[in-house]
Structures are given as structure tokens and as C-alpha cells.
Amino acid sequence: MRHSFLTDEELLSLLKGGDQFAYTEIYNRHYNVVFRFVRKYLRSSELAADISQNVFLKCWEQREQSVLIREPASWLLTIAKRQAIDFLRRASVEQTALSTILASYPTHQNKAEEDQFSLDYCDSNFELPDPTSHTYPLTYTLFSWST
């Protein structure tokens, strides 16, 4: 059967039965529209490609529910919009967390504190087990010329 001559409704009916060729035809017909739609939201071709792949994965996973769908383009674009918004929401949360973490770091270097940390570390090195206690002095000797 040539799937390229079928209507979207007929393809959805075949898709519900697990027809992979129907899925491929839906993908071929609608991928570019979904991709451009997501790229407008995210302003990144790479992210749009990832989200678009997720949209069609969800299309396959929800194929049994596709009998209720009358217009696959609208259905796919709704999935795409939700996926893009979820991505932006996650990115916003990650950005907020990163900003909070970076704000807690001191913005200036305190040479005295760094020197004290080095001294404290050298002093605590003597408490390490024998094989480990030889590692730090060697490393310290090798890299101490750069300071």
C-alpha cells in the first residue's frame, strides 16, 4: 500500500494499529512544520531538532489515542508547544539555580585565605596513611614553581 496517497485521517487510523509506514509518512509530512515551529520558540536549530524528535516519539507512544485526533498537524504542534515550554521552564530553573550558586562564591581572591588553606592542608597531610602522604609533597614540589 502506498501511504503517500492516504489522507492524514487514514494514516492516523493505520498508525493506531502500529503501522510503521504510516508513522514514517506522518513524520515525513509534518517534521519540517514542527521543526520550524519549535525553532521559533527556542531560537536554536539544535534544540529544535531534539524537541522535534521528542514530539514524534510521543506521537508513536500515544498512537492508540490518535483515533480521537482529527488534524494531526494541530496535534503535533500542540505536543511541540508543550515540549518547548517544558524545556524553557527547566532551563529557567537551572539558570536560577546556577545564578544562586555563583552568587554565593566570593568575587575577589583572598591571598591570605588561600595561603592559610595550603598550610592547613600541608599540616593535615601528616595524618594520611603512609602511601598517600608521599603523593602530596611530590605534587606540591612539582607545581610550587608556578606560584
C-alpha positions in Angstrom: 0.0 0.0 0.0 1.4 3.4 -0.9 1.0 5.5 2.2 1.9 8.8 0.4 -1.6 8.8 -1.2 -3.5 8.4 2.0 -5.1 11.2 3.9 -4.0 12.2 7.3 -7.1 10.6 8.8 -6.4 7.3 7.1 -2.7 7.5 8.2 -3.8 8.1 11.8 -6.1 5.1 11.6 -3.2 2.9 10.4 -0.9 4.4 13.0 -3.3 3.3 15.8 -2.8 -0.2 14.6 1.0 0.2 14.9 1.7 0.7 11.1 5.3 1.9 11.0 4.9 3.0 7.4 2.0 5.2 8.4 4.2 6.7 11.1 7.0 7.3 8.7 4.6 9.1 6.3 3.2 11.3 9.1 6.8 12.1 10.1 7.8 13.0 6.5 4.7 15.2 6.1 4.9 17.1 9.3 8.5 17.1 10.6 9.5 20.4 8.8 6.5 22.3 10.1 7.1 21.0 13.7 10.8 21.8 13.4 10.2 25.4 12.2 7.5 25.9 14.9 9.8 24.8 17.7 12.8 26.8 16.3 10.7 30.0 16.6 10.2 29.2 20.3 13.7 28.2 21.1 15.7 30.1 18.6 18.1 27.2 18.2 18.2 24.7 15.4 19.9 22.1 17.5 17.4 22.3 20.3 14.5 22.4 17.8 15.8 19.2 16.2 15.9 17.5 19.7 12.4 18.7 20.6 11.0 17.7 17.2 12.4 14.2 17.7 10.7 14.0 21.1 7.4 15.2 19.5 7.4 12.3 17.1 8.5 9.9 19.7 5.5 11.0 21.8 3.3 10.6 18.6 4.4 7.0 18.4 3.9 6.4 22.1 0.4 7.9 22.0 -0.6 6.3 18.7 -3.5 4.3 20.3 -5.1 7.6 21.3 -4.7 9.0 17.8 -8.2 7.9 16.8 -9.6 10.9 18.7 -7.4 13.3 16.6 -8.9 14.8 13.5 -6.0 17.1 12.5 -2.5 15.6 13.1 -0.7 18.9 12.3 -2.5 20.6 15.2 -2.0 17.7 17.5 1.7 17.6 16.7 2.1 21.3 17.1 0.3 21.2 20.5 2.8 18.5 21.6 5.7 20.6 20.2 4.5 23.7 22.1 4.2 21.8 25.4 7.6 20.3 24.9 9.2 23.6 24.1 7.6 25.3 27.1 8.7 22.5 29.4 12.2 22.8 28.1 12.2 26.6 28.6 10.8 26.1 32.1 13.6 23.6 33.0 16.2 25.9 31.6 14.9 28.8 33.6 15.0 26.7 36.8 18.6 25.6 36.0 19.6 29.2 35.2 18.2 30.4 38.5 20.0 27.6 40.5 23.2 28.4 38.7 22.9 32.1 39.4 22.2 31.4 43.1 25.2 29.1 43.4 27.5 31.6 41.6 26.3 34.4 43.8 27.4 32.5 46.9 31.1 32.4 45.7 33.3 35.3 46.7 34.0 37.7 43.8 37.6 38.5 45.0 40.5 36.3 45.7 41.9 36.5 49.2 45.6 35.5 49.0 45.9 35.2 52.8 43.0 32.7 52.9 44.5 30.7 50.1 47.9 30.6 51.8 46.3 29.5 55.1 44.3 26.8 53.3 47.6 25.5 51.7 49.3 25.5 55.1 46.3 23.7 56.8 46.3 21.1 54.0 50.1 20.5 54.4 49.7 20.1 58.2 46.8 17.7 57.8 48.7 15.7 55.2 50.7 14.1 58.0 47.6 12.4 59.2 47.1 10.5 56.0 48.1 6.8 55.6 51.7 6.2 54.5 51.3 5.7 50.7 49.1 8.7 50.4 51.3 11.0 52.5 54.0 10.8 49.8 51.7 11.8 47.0 51.0 15.4 48.1 54.6 16.6 48.8 55.6 15.3 45.3 52.7 17.2 43.7 53.3 20.3 45.8 57.0 20.2 44.7 56.2 19.8 41.1 53.7 22.6 40.9 55.1 25.0 43.5 57.4 26.7 41.0 54.3 28.2 39.2 53.2 30.3 42.1 
